[in-house]
C-alpha cells in the first residue's frame, strides 16, 4: 500500500522510494516486482546515464492508489472524531 501511495506523488527511483518507506532496497524490490506482476506499477529504464529505472503507477495503479487514499482518509476521520 505504501508503495502505491508514495508513487501517487509522482515517478521516482527505487532508492527514493526506499528512503521514503524506510526499508531496504532488496525488500522494496520484492514489493515492486509483485506490483508489476499485478499491473499496478511500471519500471522504465532510463536511456541516459545513470541507467536507473524509474517507477511509475499504471492507470490501474493510479485508480487503486486513489481508492487506498480515500479509505485511509476515511479511517483517519473516524480516529479524529
N, C-alpha and C positions, 0 to 999 in steps of 0.2 A: 504494500500500500504506500509506504513512504517513498519508494522509488517513483511511482506514478505521480504522487503529489508534488515531489520536487521537480520532476520533468515538466510538470504543468507550468512551471515558471519560465521554461524555455529550454532549448537544446543545451547540452553540456557534455563535457568529457567525463569518463568513468571516474577519474581521480577527484574531480569537483564533486560529483555525486557522492562518492565515498566519504569525503570530508564533511558533507552536509549531514549524512546519515550516521557518521562516526562508526563505520565498520570497515574492515579490511577490504582490499581490492579483490582478493580471492572470493570472499563471501559475497561481495556485491556482484561479481561476475556470474555466480550461480543464479542469483535472483534475476539478473538481466537476461541470462540465457532462457530461463523459464518464461519471462515476459515476452521475449522474442518468439519463442515457440507458441505462445498464446496469441500472437499477432498484436500485442499491445505496444511494443517498443521496436524502433528501428535502430540499427547500429551501422552508421555510414562511415567508411574510412575516408580520411582527408586525402586529397591528391597532391598536397604540398607538405614540405617538412614543417613541423614534426608530423610524422604519419600516424596521428592519433585517430581514434574512432569517436565520432560524435553520436551521442544518444539523443533520440527524439521520440515523442509519442506518435503512434499511428493515429488515424482518425478514430479507430475503435478505442485505443488507449486514452485519447482525449475525452471520449464520452464516459469511459469507466472512471477516469480520474475526477471528472466533474461530479459524477454520482457519489464517489467516495468523499469528496469535499463537502457536498451537500449533507451527507449523513453525518460527517464529522461536525459540521456546523450545528446541525440539529441536536446532536448529543451534547455539545458544549453549551447550547442554550438551556438544555434541561439541567445541566450541572449548575449553571448560574442562577437558576430560579430558586 
